[in-house]
Amino acid sequence: MQAKKAAALREAWGEKPCEHPALAKEYASGVRTGDYVCTQCGAKLTFRQRTELLESRRS
């Protein structure tokens, strides 16, 4: 997902809670940033945060 689209999602979503049901790799100008974004709310997660989120779902 492009960083601009993720930023627009974050702005539209506001401060509502989100369980981040799906994550996508983040791109800026066609280049991978190394971060992930929630496809629902636009929240940005690092690789470590993504890993922790996925691990918490398995428990």
N, CA, C, O and CB atoms as a CASP TS submission, in Angstrom:
PFRMAT TS
TARGET T0000
AUTHOR 0000-0000-0000
METHOD Language model
MODEL 1
PARENT N/A
ATOM      1  N   MET     1       0.848  -1.167   0.000  1.00  0.00           N
ATOM      2  CA  MET     1       0.000   0.000   0.000  1.00  0.00           C
ATOM      3  C   MET     1       0.900   1.237   0.000  1.00  0.00           C
ATOM      4  O   MET     1       1.918   1.276   0.691  1.00  0.00           O
ATOM      5  CB  MET     1      -0.968  -0.006   1.224  1.00  0.00           C
ATOM      6  N   GLN     2       0.525   2.214  -0.757  1.00  0.00           N
ATOM      7  CA  GLN     2       1.281   3.458  -0.819  1.00  0.00           C
ATOM      8  C   GLN     2       1.140   4.236   0.494  1.00  0.00           C
ATOM      9  O   GLN     2       0.074   4.241   1.109  1.00  0.00           O
ATOM     10  CB  GLN     2       0.807   4.318  -2.009  1.00  0.00           C
ATOM     11  N   ALA     3       2.212   4.884   0.910  1.00  0.00           N
ATOM     12  CA  ALA     3       2.234   5.641   2.163  1.00  0.00           C
ATOM     13  C   ALA     3       1.159   6.734   2.173  1.00  0.00           C
ATOM     14  O   ALA     3       0.562   7.000   3.216  1.00  0.00           O
ATOM     15  CB  ALA     3       3.623   6.264   2.381  1.00  0.00           C
ATOM     16  N   LYS     4       0.911   7.362   1.036  1.00  0.00           N
ATOM     17  CA  LYS     4      -0.111   8.418   0.964  1.00  0.00           C
ATOM     18  C   LYS     4      -1.500   7.855   1.247  1.00  0.00           C
ATOM     19  O   LYS     4      -2.301   8.480   1.943  1.00  0.00           O
ATOM     20  CB  LYS     4      -0.090   9.094  -0.419  1.00  0.00           C
ATOM     21  N   LYS     5      -1.780   6.677   0.706  1.00  0.00           N
ATOM     22  CA  LYS     5      -3.083   6.049   0.936  1.00  0.00           C
ATOM     23  C   LYS     5      -3.231   5.674   2.409  1.00  0.00           C
ATOM     24  O   LYS     5      -4.304   5.840   2.988  1.00  0.00           O
ATOM     25  CB  LYS     5      -3.255   4.797   0.039  1.00  0.00           C
ATOM     26  N   ALA     6      -2.164   5.172   3.011  1.00  0.00           N
ATOM     27  CA  ALA     6      -2.197   4.813   4.430  1.00  0.00           C
ATOM     28  C   ALA     6      -2.445   6.048   5.290  1.00  0.00           C
ATOM     29  O   ALA     6      -3.204   5.989   6.256  1.00  0.00           O
ATOM     30  CB  ALA     6      -0.881   4.131   4.846  1.00  0.00           C
ATOM     31  N   ALA     7      -1.813   7.158   4.946  1.00  0.00           N
ATOM     32  CA  ALA     7      -2.005   8.401   5.693  1.00  0.00           C
ATOM     33  C   ALA     7      -3.452   8.872   5.584  1.00  0.00           C
ATOM     34  O   ALA     7      -4.025   9.351   6.562  1.00  0.00           O
ATOM     35  CB  ALA     7      -1.047   9.495   5.179  1.00  0.00           C
ATOM     36  N   ALA     8      -4.037   8.740   4.412  1.00  0.00           N
ATOM     37  CA  ALA     8      -5.439   9.125   4.228  1.00  0.00           C
ATOM     38  C   ALA     8      -6.357   8.229   5.063  1.00  0.00           C
ATOM     39  O   ALA     8      -7.328   8.709   5.647  1.00  0.00           O
ATOM     40  CB  ALA     8      -5.831   9.048   2.736  1.00  0.00           C
ATOM     41  N   LEU     9      -6.052   6.935   5.118  1.00  0.00           N
ATOM     42  CA  LEU     9      -6.841   6.012   5.938  1.00  0.00           C
ATOM     43  C   LEU     9      -6.748   6.386   7.414  1.00  0.00           C
ATOM     44  O   LEU     9      -7.758   6.398   8.118  1.00  0.00           O
ATOM     45  CB  LEU     9      -6.366   4.563   5.727  1.00  0.00           C
ATOM     46  N   ARG    10      -5.531   6.692   7.884  1.00  0.00           N
ATOM     47  CA  ARG    10      -5.347   7.084   9.292  1.00  0.00           C
ATOM     48  C   ARG    10      -6.171   8.318   9.620  1.00  0.00           C
ATOM     49  O   ARG    10      -6.816   8.381  10.666  1.00  0.00           O
ATOM     50  CB  ARG    10      -3.859   7.350   9.594  1.00  0.00           C
ATOM     51  N   GLU    11      -6.148   9.288   8.735  1.00  0.00           N
ATOM     52  CA  GLU    11      -6.895  10.524   8.971  1.00  0.00           C
ATOM     53  C   GLU    11      -8.396  10.260   9.003  1.00  0.00           C
ATOM     54  O   GLU    11      -9.104  10.790   9.859  1.00  0.00           O
ATOM     55  CB  GLU    11      -6.568  11.562   7.891  1.00  0.00           C
ATOM     56  N   ALA    12      -8.876   9.447   8.080  1.00  0.00           N
ATOM     57  CA  ALA    12     -10.307   9.145   8.020  1.00  0.00           C
ATOM     58  C   ALA    12     -10.737   8.284   9.207  1.00  0.00           C
ATOM     59  O   ALA    12     -11.850   8.442   9.710  1.00  0.00           O
ATOM     60  CB  ALA    12     -10.648   8.433   6.702  1.00  0.00           C
ATOM     61  N   TRP    13      -9.874   7.379   9.660  1.00  0.00           N
ATOM     62  CA  TRP    13     -10.214   6.463  10.747  1.00  0.00           C
ATOM     63  C   TRP    13     -10.280   7.183  12.094  1.00  0.00           C
ATOM     64  O   TRP    13     -11.147   6.885  12.916  1.00  0.00           O
ATOM     65  CB  TRP    13      -9.197   5.327  10.814  1.00  0.00           C
ATOM     66  N   GLY    14      -9.381   8.113  12.318  1.00  0.00           N
ATOM     67  CA  GLY    14      -9.370   8.843  13.586  1.00  0.00           C
ATOM     68  C   GLY    14      -8.795   8.006  14.711  1.00  0.00           C
ATOM     69  O   GLY    14      -7.865   7.224  14.511  1.00  0.00           O
ATOM     70  N   GLU    15      -9.362   8.179  15.899  1.00  0.00           N
ATOM     71  CA  GLU    15      -8.844   7.521  17.111  1.00  0.00           C
ATOM     72  C   GLU    15      -9.613   6.262  17.497  1.00  0.00           C
ATOM     73  O   GLU    15      -9.428   5.738  18.595  1.00  0.00           O
ATOM     74  CB  GLU    15      -8.874   8.488  18.265  1.00  0.00           C
ATOM     75  N   LYS    16     -10.470   5.774  16.607  1.00  0.00           N
ATOM     76  CA  LYS    16     -11.238   4.561  16.918  1.00  0.00           C
ATOM     77  C   LYS    16     -10.296   3.377  17.068  1.00  0.00           C
ATOM     78  O   LYS    16      -9.255   3.322  16.413  1.00  0.00           O
ATOM     79  CB  LYS    16     -12.292   4.275  15.817  1.00  0.00           C
ATOM     80  N   PRO    17     -10.654   2.434  17.925  1.00  0.00           N
ATOM     81  CA  PRO    17      -9.814   1.238  18.068  1.00  0.00           C
ATOM     82  C   PRO    17      -9.889   0.367  16.814  1.00  0.00           C
ATOM     83  O   PRO    17     -10.892   0.371  16.101  1.00  0.00           O
ATOM     84  CB  PRO    17     -10.242   0.423  19.307  1.00  0.00           C
ATOM     85  N   CYS    18      -8.830  -0.368  16.563  1.00  0.00           N
ATOM     86  CA  CYS    18      -8.775  -1.258  15.407  1.00  0.00           C
ATOM     87  C   CYS    18      -7.938  -2.469  15.786  1.00  0.00           C
ATOM     88  O   CYS    18      -6.907  -2.332  16.444  1.00  0.00           O
ATOM     89  CB  CYS    18      -8.184  -0.532  14.150  1.00  0.00           C
ATOM     90  N   GLU    19      -8.373  -3.646  15.376  1.00  0.00           N
ATOM     91  CA  GLU    19      -7.632  -4.876  15.660  1.00  0.00           C
ATOM     92  C   GLU    19      -6.649  -5.216  14.544  1.00  0.00           C
ATOM     93  O   GLU    19      -5.990  -6.255  14.601  1.00  0.00           O
ATOM     94  CB  GLU    19      -8.599  -6.035  15.868  1.00  0.00           C
ATOM     95  N   HIS    20      -6.541  -4.367  13.538  1.00  0.00           N
ATOM     96  CA  HIS    20      -5.632  -4.546  12.405  1.00  0.00           C
ATOM     97  C   HIS    20      -5.806  -5.937  11.773  1.00  0.00           C
ATOM     98  O   HIS    20      -4.906  -6.773  11.840  1.00  0.00           O
ATOM     99  CB  HIS    20      -4.170  -4.347  12.858  1.00  0.00           C
ATOM    100  N   PRO    21      -6.976  -6.170  11.160  1.00  0.00           N
ATOM    101  CA  PRO    21      -7.275  -7.495  10.619  1.00  0.00           C
ATOM    102  C   PRO    21      -6.386  -7.908   9.447  1.00  0.00           C
ATOM    103  O   PRO    21      -6.179  -9.100   9.222  1.00  0.00           O
ATOM    104  CB  PRO    21      -8.701  -7.540  10.188  1.00  0.00           C
ATOM    105  N   ALA    22      -5.864  -6.945   8.705  1.00  0.00           N
ATOM    106  CA  ALA    22      -4.990  -7.275   7.569  1.00  0.00           C
ATOM    107  C   ALA    22      -3.893  -6.222   7.456  1.00  0.00           C
ATOM    108  O   ALA    22      -4.141  -5.026   7.613  1.00  0.00           O
ATOM    109  CB  ALA    22      -5.807  -7.363   6.237  1.00  0.00           C
ATOM    110  N   LEU    23      -2.686  -6.682   7.182  1.00  0.00           N
ATOM    111  CA  LEU    23      -1.549  -5.775   7.054  1.00  0.00           C
ATOM    112  C   LEU    23      -0.961  -5.899   5.655  1.00  0.00           C
ATOM    113  O   LEU    23      -0.964  -6.971   5.051  1.00  0.00           O
ATOM    114  CB  LEU    23      -0.473  -6.076   8.131  1.00  0.00           C
ATOM    115  N   ALA    24      -0.456  -4.776   5.159  1.00  0.00           N
ATOM    116  CA  ALA    24       0.177  -4.753   3.842  1.00  0.00           C
ATOM    117  C   ALA    24       1.535  -4.079   3.958  1.00  0.00           C
ATOM    118  O   ALA    24       1.751  -3.257   4.848  1.00  0.00           O
ATOM    119  CB  ALA    24      -0.716  -4.020   2.800  1.00  0.00           C
ATOM    120  N   LYS    25       2.441  -4.424   3.065  1.00  0.00           N
ATOM    121  CA  LYS    25       3.742  -3.774   3.026  1.00  0.00           C
ATOM    122  C   LYS    25       3.532  -2.321   2.590  1.00  0.00           C
ATOM    123  O   LYS    25       2.688  -2.034   1.742  1.00  0.00           O
ATOM    124  CB  LYS    25       4.727  -4.526   2.058  1.00  0.00           C
ATOM    125  N   GLU    26       4.301  -1.422   3.175  1.00  0.00           N
ATOM    126  CA  GLU    26       4.185  -0.001   2.850  1.00  0.00           C
ATOM    127  C   GLU    26       5.220   0.380   1.793  1.00  0.00           C
ATOM    128  O   GLU    26       6.375  -0.042   1.852  1.00  0.00           O
ATOM    129  CB  GLU    26       4.361   0.869   4.120  1.00  0.00           C
ATOM    130  N   TYR    27       4.780   1.189   0.824  1.00  0.00           N
ATOM    131  CA  TYR    27       5.643   1.678  -0.240  1.00  0.00           C
ATOM    132  C   TYR    27       5.554   3.196  -0.301  1.00  0.00           C
ATOM    133  O   TYR    27       4.492   3.772  -0.065  1.00  0.00           O
ATOM    134  CB  TYR    27       5.257   1.050  -1.600  1.00  0.00           C
ATOM    135  N   ALA    28       6.671   3.839  -0.618  1.00  0.00           N
ATOM    136  CA  ALA    28       6.711   5.280  -0.845  1.00  0.00           C
ATOM    137  C   ALA    28       7.460   5.490  -2.154  1.00  0.00           C
ATOM    138  O   ALA    28       8.621   5.100  -2.280  1.00  0.00           O
ATOM    139  CB  ALA    28       7.401   6.054   0.358  1.00  0.00           C
ATOM    140  N   SER    29       6.807   6.094  -3.110  1.00  0.00           N
ATOM    141  CA  SER    29       7.398   6.314  -4.446  1.00  0.00           C
ATOM    142  C   SER    29       7.868   5.010  -5.068  1.00  0.00           C
ATOM    143  O   SER    29       8.906   4.968  -5.729  1.00  0.00           O
ATOM    144  CB  SER    29       8.575   7.296  -4.359  1.00  0.00           C
ATOM    145  N   GLY    30       7.103   3.945  -4.855  1.00  0.00           N
ATOM    146  CA  GLY    30       7.413   2.652  -5.447  1.00  0.00           C
ATOM    147  C   GLY    30       8.500   1.862  -4.747  1.00  0.00           C
ATOM    148  O   GLY    30       8.877   0.784  -5.205  1.00  0.00           O
ATOM    149  N   VAL    31       9.007   2.386  -3.643  1.00  0.00           N
ATOM    150  CA  VAL    31      10.079   1.706  -2.906  1.00  0.00           C
ATOM    151  C   VAL    31       9.557   1.268  -1.548  1.00  0.00           C
ATOM    152  O   VAL    31       8.891   2.032  -0.850  1.00  0.00           O
ATOM    153  CB  VAL    31      11.319   2.629  -2.741  1.00  0.00           C
ATOM    154  N   ARG    32       9.869   0.024  -1.180  1.00  0.00           N
ATOM    155  CA  ARG    32       9.444  -0.512   0.109  1.00  0.00           C
ATOM    156  C   ARG    32      10.068   0.261   1.263  1.00  0.00           C
ATOM    157  O   ARG    32      11.270   0.527   1.252  1.00  0.00           O
ATOM    158  CB  ARG    32       9.805  -1.990   0.214  1.00  0.00           C
ATOM    159  N   THR    33       9.262   0.624   2.260  1.00  0.00           N
ATOM    160  CA  THR    33       9.776   1.380   3.409  1.00  0.00           C
ATOM    161  C   THR    33      10.296   0.472   4.513  1.00  0.00           C
ATOM    162  O   THR    33      11.068   0.914   5.364  1.00  0.00           O
ATOM    163  CB  THR    33       8.693   2.282   3.964  1.00  0.00           C
ATOM    164  N   GLY    34       9.882  -0.794   4.510  1.00  0.00           N
ATOM    165  CA  GLY    34      10.262  -1.722   5.577  1.00  0.00           C
ATOM    166  C   GLY    34       9.193  -1.811   6.652  1.00  0.00           C
ATOM    167  O   GLY    34       9.291  -2.648   7.549  1.00  0.00           O
ATOM    168  N   ASP    35       8.176  -0.966   6.580  1.00  0.00           N
ATOM    169  CA  ASP    35       7.083  -0.986   7.549  1.00  0.00           C
ATOM    170  C   ASP    35       5.861  -1.653   6.934  1.00  0.00           C
ATOM    171  O   ASP    35       5.821  -1.953   5.740  1.00  0.00           O
ATOM    172  CB  ASP    35       6.740   0.446   8.021  1.00  0.00           C
ATOM    173  N   TYR    36       4.868  -1.875   7.786  1.00  0.00           N
ATOM    174  CA  TYR    36       3.591  -2.455   7.371  1.00  0.00           C
ATOM    175  C   TYR    36       2.485  -1.501   7.772  1.00  0.00           C
ATOM    176  O   TYR    36       2.641  -0.727   8.717  1.00  0.00           O
ATOM    177  CB  TYR    36       3.369  -3.866   8.004  1.00  0.00           C
ATOM    178  N   VAL    37       1.371  -1.548   7.061  1.00  0.00           N
ATOM    179  CA  VAL    37       0.228  -0.706   7.407  1.00  0.00           C
ATOM    180  C   VAL    37      -1.033  -1.554   7.453  1.00  0.00           C
ATOM    181  O   VAL    37      -1.191  -2.514   6.699  1.00  0.00           O
ATOM    182  CB  VAL    37       0.067   0.454   6.394  1.00  0.00           C
ATOM    183  N   CYS    38      -1.921  -1.173   8.356  1.00  0.00           N
ATOM    184  CA  CYS    38      -3.221  -1.833   8.461  1.00  0.00           C
ATOM    185  C   CYS    38      -4.068  -1.366   7.280  1.00  0.00           C
ATOM    186  O   CYS    38      -4.164  -0.169   7.011  1.00  0.00           O
ATOM    187  CB  CYS    38      -3.927  -1.514   9.840  1.00  0.00           C
ATOM    188  N   THR    39      -4.674  -2.308   6.587  1.00  0.00           N
ATOM    189  CA  THR    39      -5.484  -1.951   5.429  1.00  0.00           C
ATOM    190  C   THR    39      -6.835  -1.365   5.819  1.00  0.00           C
ATOM    191  O   THR    39      -7.549  -0.824   4.975  1.00  0.00           O
ATOM    192  CB  THR    39      -5.691  -3.161   4.555  1.00  0.00           C
ATOM    193  N   GLN    40      -7.184  -1.471   7.095  1.00  0.00           N
ATOM    194  CA  GLN    40      -8.460  -0.936   7.563  1.00  0.00           C
ATOM    195  C   GLN    40      -8.319   0.476   8.122  1.00  0.00           C
ATOM    196  O   GLN    40      -9.092   1.363   7.760  1.00  0.00           O
ATOM    197  CB  GLN    40      -9.051  -1.851   8.621  1.00  0.00           C
ATOM    198  N   CYS    41      -7.331   0.697   9.010  1.00  0.00           N
ATOM    199  CA  CYS    41      -7.217   1.997   9.677  1.00  0.00           C
ATOM    200  C   CYS    41      -5.988   2.804   9.261  1.00  0.00           C
ATOM    201  O   CYS    41      -5.883   3.986   9.586  1.00  0.00           O
ATOM    202  CB  CYS    41      -7.189   1.794  11.160  1.00  0.00           C
ATOM    203  N   GLY    42      -5.053   2.166   8.540  1.00  0.00           N
ATOM    204  CA  GLY    42      -3.860   2.862   8.080  1.00  0.00           C
ATOM    205  C   GLY    42      -2.735   2.954   9.092  1.00  0.00           C
ATOM    206  O   GLY    42      -1.728   3.610   8.825  1.00  0.00           O
ATOM    207  N   ALA    43      -2.872   2.313  10.252  1.00  0.00           N
ATOM    208  CA  ALA    43      -1.818   2.366  11.274  1.00  0.00           C
ATOM    209  C   ALA    43      -0.522   1.781  10.722  1.00  0.00           C
ATOM    210  O   ALA    43      -0.534   0.781  10.004  1.00  0.00           O
ATOM    211  CB  ALA    43      -2.252   1.600  12.552  1.00  0.00           C
ATOM    212  N   LYS    44       0.590   2.416  11.065  1.00  0.00           N
ATOM    213  CA  LYS    44       1.905   1.966  10.618  1.00  0.00           C
ATOM    214  C   LYS    44       2.529   1.103  11.707  1.00  0.00           C
ATOM    215  O   LYS    44       2.549   1.481  12.879  1.00  0.00           O
ATOM    216  CB  LYS    44       2.825   3.175  10.273  1.00  0.00           C
ATOM    217  N   LEU    45       3.040  -0.070  11.305  1.00  0.00           N
ATOM    218  CA  LEU    45       3.683  -0.983  12.231  1.00  0.00           C
ATOM    219  C   LEU    45       5.063  -1.354  11.702  1.00  0.00           C
ATOM    220  O   LEU    45       5.256  -1.530  10.499  1.00  0.00           O
ATOM    221  CB  LEU    45       2.821  -2.244  12.448  1.00  0.00           C
ATOM    222  N   THR    46       6.007  -1.470  12.610  1.00  0.00           N
ATOM    223  CA  THR    46       7.333  -1.950  12.232  1.00  0.00           C
ATOM    224  C   THR    46       7.256  -3.462  12.061  1.00  0.00           C
ATOM    225  O   THR    46       6.250  -4.082  12.406  1.00  0.00           O
ATOM    226  CB  THR    46       8.412  -1.554  13.299  1.00  0.00           C
ATOM    227  N   PHE    47       8.314  -4.046  11.533  1.00  0.00           N
ATOM    228  CA  PHE    47       8.364  -5.495  11.380  1.00  0.00           C
ATOM    229  C   PHE    47       8.191  -6.172  12.736  1.00  0.00           C
ATOM    230  O   PHE    47       7.484  -7.173  12.852  1.00  0.00           O
ATOM    231  CB  PHE    47       9.692  -5.928  10.726  1.00  0.00           C
ATOM    232  N   ARG    48       8.838  -5.622  13.758  1.00  0.00           N
ATOM    233  CA  ARG    48       8.751  -6.206  15.109  1.00  0.00           C
ATOM    234  C   ARG    48       7.321  -6.117  15.651  1.00  0.00           C
ATOM    235  O   ARG    48       6.817  -7.084  16.221  1.00  0.00           O
ATOM    236  CB  ARG    48       9.728  -5.487  16.073  1.00  0.00           C
ATOM    237  N   GLN    49       6.667  -4.964  15.479  1.00  0.00           N
ATOM    238  CA  GLN    49       5.290  -4.811  15.950  1.00  0.00           C
ATOM    239  C   GLN    49       4.365  -5.771  15.220  1.00  0.00           C
ATOM    240  O   GLN    49       3.457  -6.341  15.825  1.00  0.00           O
ATOM    241  CB  GLN    49       4.810  -3.365  15.759  1.00  0.00           C
ATOM    242  N   ARG    50       4.590  -5.952  13.930  1.00  0.00           N
ATOM    243  CA  ARG    50       3.786  -6.887  13.134  1.00  0.00           C
ATOM    244  C   ARG    50       3.964  -8.298  13.676  1.00  0.00           C
ATOM    245  O   ARG    50       2.987  -9.025  13.850  1.00  0.00           O
ATOM    246  CB  ARG    50       4.182  -6.826  11.631  1.00  0.00           C
ATOM    247  N   THR    51       5.196  -8.686  13.943  1.00  0.00           N
ATOM    248  CA  THR    51       5.491 -10.022  14.453  1.00  0.00           C
ATOM    249  C   THR    51       4.808 -10.232  15.807  1.00  0.00           C
ATOM    250  O   THR    51       4.212 -11.282  16.046  1.00  0.00           O
ATOM    251  CB  THR    51       7.020 -10.232  14.579  1.00  0.00           C
ATOM    252  N   GLU    52       4.894  -9.243  16.683  1.00  0.00           N
ATOM    253  CA  GLU    52       4.254  -9.347  18.004  1.00  0.00           C
ATOM    254  C   GLU    52       2.742  -9.448  17.873  1.00  0.00           C
ATOM    255  O   GLU    52       2.111 -10.210  18.605  1.00  0.00           O
ATOM    256  CB  GLU    52       4.623  -8.139  18.880  1.00  0.00           C
ATOM    257  N   LEU    53       2.154  -8.698  16.963  1.00  0.00           N
ATOM    258  CA  LEU    53       0.706  -8.751  16.741  1.00  0.00           C
ATOM    259  C   LEU    53       0.297 -10.138  16.259  1.00  0.00           C
ATOM    260  O   LEU    53      -0.671 -10.707  16.762  1.00  0.00           O
ATOM    261  CB  LEU    53       0.269  -7.677  15.718  1.00  0.00           C
ATOM    262  N   LEU    54       1.018 -10.681  15.300  1.00  0.00           N
ATOM    263  CA  LEU    54       0.697 -12.001  14.776  1.00  0.00           C
ATOM    264  C   LEU    54       0.880 -13.074  15.840  1.00  0.00           C
ATOM    265  O   LEU    54       0.076 -14.002  15.920  1.00  0.00           O
ATOM    266  CB  LEU    54       1.562 -12.313  13.560  1.00  0.00           C
ATOM    267  N   GLU    55       1.917 -12.965  16.655  1.00  0.00           N
ATOM    268  CA  GLU    55       2.152 -13.932  17.735  1.00  0.00           C
ATOM    269  C   GLU    55       1.028 -13.865  18.781  1.00  0.00           C
ATOM    270  O   GLU    55       0.599 -14.898  19.294  1.00  0.00           O
ATOM    271  CB  GLU    55       3.526 -13.666  18.407  1.00  0.00           C
ATOM    272  N   SER    56       0.558 -12.668  19.092  1.00  0.00           N
ATOM    273  CA  SER    56      -0.503 -12.524  20.090  1.00  0.00           C
ATOM    274  C   SER    56      -1.811 -13.139  19.601  1.00  0.00           C
ATOM    275  O   SER    56      -2.630 -13.578  20.409  1.00  0.00           O
ATOM    276  CB  SER    56      -0.715 -11.047  20.432  1.00  0.00           C
ATOM    277  N   ARG    57      -2.010 -13.173  18.299  1.00  0.00           N
ATOM    278  CA  ARG    57      -3.219 -13.785  17.745  1.00  0.00           C
ATOM    279  C   ARG    57      -3.175 -15.303  17.822  1.00  0.00           C
ATOM    280  O   ARG    57      -4.220 -15.953  17.858  1.00  0.00           O
ATOM    281  CB  ARG    57      -3.411 -13.352  16.304  1.00  0.00           C
ATOM    282  N   ARG    58      -1.993 -15.863  17.847  1.00  0.00           N
ATOM    283  CA  ARG    58      -1.836 -17.329  17.908  1.00  0.00           C
ATOM    284  C   ARG    58      -2.047 -17.864  19.319  1.00  0.00           C
ATOM    285  O   ARG    58      -2.337 -19.046  19.501  1.00  0.00           O
ATOM    286  CB  ARG    58      -0.447 -17.735  17.411  1.00  0.00           C
ATOM    287  N   SER    59      -1.904 -16.999  20.311  1.00  0.00           N
ATOM    288  CA  SER    59      -2.022 -17.436  21.714  1.00  0.00           C
ATOM    289  C   SER    59      -3.446 -17.606  22.140  1.00  0.00           C
ATOM    290  O   SER    59      -3.708 -17.968  23.287  1.00  0.00           O
ATOM    291  CB  SER    59      -1.351 -16.457  22.632  1.00  0.00           C
TER
END
